[in-house]
Structure formats: C-alpha cells, structure tokens
Amino acid sequence: MEIGKNEQDQRLDKFLRKYLGNAPLSLIYKAIRKDVKVNGKRAREDTILRQGDIVTLYMKEEAVEAFRRKARISSARRQFKVAYEDENIIVVEKPYGLLTHGDKTEKKHHLTNQVIDYLIKEGDYNPRLEKTFVPAPVNRLDRNTTGLVLFGKNGVSLRELNRCIREKDRIRKFYLTIVAGEVRRELHLVDRMVKDCDKNRITVTPQGEQGREMETVARPVKTRDGYTLMEVEIITGRTHQIRAHLAKAGCPVIGDMKYGRPGVNRRVRQRFGLQAQLLHAYRLCFSGCEGELSYLNGREIKAALPEDFDRIKNAIFEHDE
C-alpha cells in the first residue's frame, strides 16, 4: 500500500497499530520483524513513513481483513454548531450534556462521532478511502462544560494542531465562568494534580509533590453580590483543571457538584435552576502554527455564551441596584 498525505510523518509501528486496529501488539511487532517491508526493505518499528512510501504486508489477505477496523458509517444526530471551518480544521460549539469522546455509557451520539458524520455528509472525509486517518479533536471538554472544541480534518493538520497544543502558548484556550466569592485580583495558580480514576476526581497538590503540573490563570471581569465573572486561561490541559484549581483557591465554580460548595450550589439551584458547573470555553487564539496552518496565526475564534449562562450572568451582574 502507498502512504498518502494523511499517513505520512508517523512511525511504522504507530501506522500499523492503527491500520491493523484489532491486532494484538505482539502480532504488530512480530510482523514488523518478519512480515513487513518499506520500499522493498526491512524497516525498524521507529522508521518514519513519508508520502509515497510503499508498505508491504506479507500476510494472508483474510488475516489482514480480520485485523482491520471496518470503516464506520453511522448516523449520530447533530447537536453542535460550527464556529469556524476551512479545508484543514473545524471548530465546533459543544452543548451542555454531550461527551467529547465516547465511553461505556455512550458509544454513538458523542461529539466526535457527530463531527465525523458531518464531515462525511459534507464530502470532507471518506472513511472507505482512508487507511488509518480519522478526524479527531485536539482538546476535550467535560460533559457539562460547553464551548469550543477544535478538530483536525486531515492528517497533516491534526498532527500540527496536536503539536501546538503540547507546546504552550501556540493555541491559547480561554473560558468564562462564574465563581463563588468576590475575586479582586488575577490568580496565577501553579500546582500539581493526582487523578483518582475510580472516582473520576483529581486532587490538587503543592509544587514539589508527586503528580502532573497544572497551571491556570484566572482574571476577574465583574464582581457583585458575592460572585465573580472570571476569564480563565489554561496553560496546561488536565482533567477537571479549572474546576479543581479554582476550588482549591477558594473560589469554586458555581453549580459544580464535584468540587464546589454545597451551600452555594443549593442557592444557585434554587435561584437559577443551575444543576451543573457554569463553565464555557469561549475563545481560542492561534499564534504559533507552522506549515500549512500558518495562516491561522493571529486568528481568534469565539463562541457566544449559551442562553442559560447569559441569563444567570445578567441576573447577577446586570440587575439594577
């Protein structure tokens, strides 16, 4: 098979793990040693594939077909809005209550499937013609967090977006939230986090202790009646980062049942009907993209506040004295 643009610039073993998606890892690495050639020659597992390379599998056709993941054609109902789209990327607005990726409770109607189905219908992605590539998001939002999710529509763009996300300040991610407490100054929070996978919860620990680094910058926009509208920028992207970090700093996100204050949550539920965290990913800023995505540098993509967020914000901060 010939390596196309969507498969180039990845390791041989990574390509085969996706191409033979149902095969055990032991078979993949055994095949590389004995049953795979690149351009007619044996190749190491870390060989970087280039566009135009020919990868040959010396395996029975029925064995290859058995290990291939079948092209998925489904029909997931669309719940997102498109905030921005071009030939390389799509930025969508995820609504409340929708998973970014599937899990054991929802394997079909999650955001990623919805976006893939949209791209199929628009003619921008044909799974039957792809060897391994599938459009995918480069950032993730919790089920009850709303806002912008960025997808790569082809292999080159997805790899560049993932690189930009890994390297700080190339794609800056901003959120709006309302927190309990009147915050008068910018908060620059740097700690570490440890995740409890069984409870799907993280613990914030001080610098110098075990865990992954977590960095958050929170800036007050408006303060009134014991609440603060905050713009939050995440420098790292950890599970529940904003919610846990602000709670640790003493100004939890209102409505947050996992990290928030029960008394505050009870009041906002009674007053506004709010039953989940009020957190919205509203702005992406591009400044460090290279190659085919360099045209994005200097671009800002924004999402309007959801109706419920706007209603609560106005009730708290815009009402007459």
FENHU-V79266 format. One record per residue. N is the residue number from 1. RES is the residue in three letters. PSI is psi in degrees with one decimal (999 if undefined). Layout:
n: [N/N]
res: [RES/RES]
psi: [PSI/PSI]
This chain:
n: [1/2/3/4/5/6/7/8/9/10/11/12/13/14/15/16/17/18/19/20/21/22/23/24/25/26/27/28/29/30/31/32/33/34/35/36/37/38/39/40/41/42/43/44/45/46/47/48/49/50/51/52/53/54/55/56/57/58/59/60/61/62/63/64/65/66/67/68/69/70/71/72/73/74/75/76/77/78/79/80/81/82/83/84/85/86/87/88/89/90/91/92/93/94/95/96/97/98/99/100/101/102/103/104/105/106/107/108/109/110/111/112/113/114/115/116/117/118/119/120/121/122/123/124/125/126/127/128/129/130/131/132/133/134/135/136/137/138/139/140/141/142/143/144/145/146/147/148/149/150/151/152/153/154/155/156/157/158/159/160/161/162/163/164/165/166/167/168/169/170/171/172/173/174/175/176/177/178/179/180/181/182/183/184/185/186/187/188/189/190/191/192/193/194/195/196/197/198/199/200/201/202/203/204/205/206/207/208/209/210/211/212/213/214/215/216/217/218/219/220/221/222/223/224/225/226/227/228/229/230/231/232/233/234/235/236/237/238/239/240/241/242/243/244/245/246/247/248/249/250/251/252/253/254/255/256/257/258/259/260/261/262/263/264/265/266/267/268/269/270/271/272/273/274/275/276/277/278/279/280/281/282/283/284/285/286/287/288/289/290/291/292/293/294/295/296/297/298/299/300/301/302/303/304/305/306/307/308/309/310/311/312/313/314/315/316/317/318/319/320/321]
res: [MET/GLU/ILE/GLY/LYS/ASN/GLU/GLN/ASP/GLN/ARG/LEU/ASP/LYS/PHE/LEU/ARG/LYS/TYR/LEU/GLY/ASN/ALA/PRO/LEU/SER/LEU/ILE/TYR/LYS/ALA/ILE/ARG/LYS/ASP/VAL/LYS/VAL/ASN/GLY/LYS/ARG/ALA/ARG/GLU/ASP/THR/ILE/LEU/ARG/GLN/GLY/ASP/ILE/VAL/THR/LEU/TYR/MET/LYS/GLU/GLU/ALA/VAL/GLU/ALA/PHE/ARG/ARG/LYS/ALA/ARG/ILE/SER/SER/ALA/ARG/ARG/GLN/PHE/LYS/VAL/ALA/TYR/GLU/ASP/GLU/ASN/ILE/ILE/VAL/VAL/GLU/LYS/PRO/TYR/GLY/LEU/LEU/THR/HIS/GLY/ASP/LYS/THR/GLU/LYS/LYS/HIS/HIS/LEU/THR/ASN/GLN/VAL/ILE/ASP/TYR/LEU/ILE/LYS/GLU/GLY/ASP/TYR/ASN/PRO/ARG/LEU/GLU/LYS/THR/PHE/VAL/PRO/ALA/PRO/VAL/ASN/ARG/LEU/ASP/ARG/ASN/THR/THR/GLY/LEU/VAL/LEU/PHE/GLY/LYS/ASN/GLY/VAL/SER/LEU/ARG/GLU/LEU/ASN/ARG/CYS/ILE/ARG/GLU/LYS/ASP/ARG/ILE/ARG/LYS/PHE/TYR/LEU/THR/ILE/VAL/ALA/GLY/GLU/VAL/ARG/ARG/GLU/LEU/HIS/LEU/VAL/ASP/ARG/MET/VAL/LYS/ASP/CYS/ASP/LYS/ASN/ARG/ILE/THR/VAL/THR/PRO/GLN/GLY/GLU/GLN/GLY/ARG/GLU/MET/GLU/THR/VAL/ALA/ARG/PRO/VAL/LYS/THR/ARG/ASP/GLY/TYR/THR/LEU/MET/GLU/VAL/GLU/ILE/ILE/THR/GLY/ARG/THR/HIS/GLN/ILE/ARG/ALA/HIS/LEU/ALA/LYS/ALA/GLY/CYS/PRO/VAL/ILE/GLY/ASP/MET/LYS/TYR/GLY/ARG/PRO/GLY/VAL/ASN/ARG/ARG/VAL/ARG/GLN/ARG/PHE/GLY/LEU/GLN/ALA/GLN/LEU/LEU/HIS/ALA/TYR/ARG/LEU/CYS/PHE/SER/GLY/CYS/GLU/GLY/GLU/LEU/SER/TYR/LEU/ASN/GLY/ARG/GLU/ILE/LYS/ALA/ALA/LEU/PRO/GLU/ASP/PHE/ASP/ARG/ILE/LYS/ASN/ALA/ILE/PHE/GLU/HIS/ASP/GLU]
psi: [149.9/135.4/123.7/-174.8/-36.0/-16.7/-12.2/163.3/31.2/158.7/151.3/-45.2/-36.1/-40.8/-46.3/-32.2/-31.3/-39.7/-41.2/63.3/-21.9/4.7/142.9/153.2/-36.4/-38.3/-39.0/-49.1/-30.0/-40.4/-40.1/-37.7/-32.8/-29.5/12.7/136.4/148.2/118.6/38.1/4.9/153.7/149.1/148.8/162.0/-25.7/11.6/129.8/122.1/139.2/155.3/131.2/-14.3/147.7/118.4/123.8/129.0/118.7/68.3/153.6/141.2/-38.4/-30.9/-42.8/-46.0/-34.3/-31.6/-9.6/140.9/126.6/143.7/131.4/121.5/105.7/-177.6/88.9/130.2/137.0/127.1/-7.9/162.8/150.3/120.0/-33.4/144.5/138.6/-165.3/-14.4/-32.6/159.9/133.4/123.8/159.3/111.4/130.7/170.8/140.6/4.1/131.4/144.2/-46.4/162.7/159.1/-168.6/-19.4/-19.9/108.2/-4.6/-55.4/39.5/169.2/-43.6/-44.7/-40.2/-42.3/-40.9/-45.4/-39.8/-44.9/-34.8/-47.8/-31.9/-6.9/13.8/-8.6/128.3/100.5/-25.5/-20.4/-8.4/142.0/-45.4/-21.4/136.9/129.6/142.4/155.2/152.6/-8.4/160.8/141.1/146.0/158.8/-44.4/11.4/135.8/165.3/-157.7/129.4/131.2/129.4/144.9/132.3/-10.8/168.2/-42.6/-46.2/-41.8/-41.6/-41.3/-40.6/-42.2/-38.4/-44.2/-37.0/-40.1/-35.8/118.2/148.5/1.2/-39.3/108.3/136.4/123.0/142.4/157.4/141.8/163.8/128.9/159.4/132.6/154.5/104.3/125.1/-7.1/161.1/139.0/124.3/102.2/122.6/113.7/-165.4/162.7/146.2/130.1/134.7/100.9/-33.3/-38.7/-4.3/55.4/146.9/155.9/130.0/126.7/154.8/160.2/143.5/-17.4/175.5/157.1/172.8/142.4/144.0/123.3/128.0/137.9/125.2/127.5/125.3/136.8/-49.3/146.1/132.6/140.8/35.3/13.1/157.9/128.6/122.4/140.4/126.2/131.0/128.2/124.2/-39.6/166.8/85.1/161.0/128.2/25.8/-53.8/-46.5/-46.9/-39.1/-44.3/-36.0/-43.2/-33.0/-3.8/9.7/73.2/152.5/132.6/143.5/-4.3/107.3/-15.9/-41.4/-7.8/-174.3/127.4/-41.2/-43.5/-45.8/-37.1/-41.2/-43.0/-27.7/-42.0/-38.8/-40.2/-8.0/18.8/125.4/10.7/167.9/138.9/91.1/127.5/121.6/103.0/-9.7/134.9/134.5/126.8/133.5/-9.6/23.7/148.0/171.6/-131.4/-11.6/9.3/-23.4/-16.5/-18.3/131.2/-7.1/142.6/132.2/130.4/155.7/133.5/156.5/140.8/157.0/-44.8/-41.2/-46.6/-39.7/-45.8/-41.7/-46.4/-37.9/-35.6/-46.5/-14.8/-2.9/157.1/149.3/999]
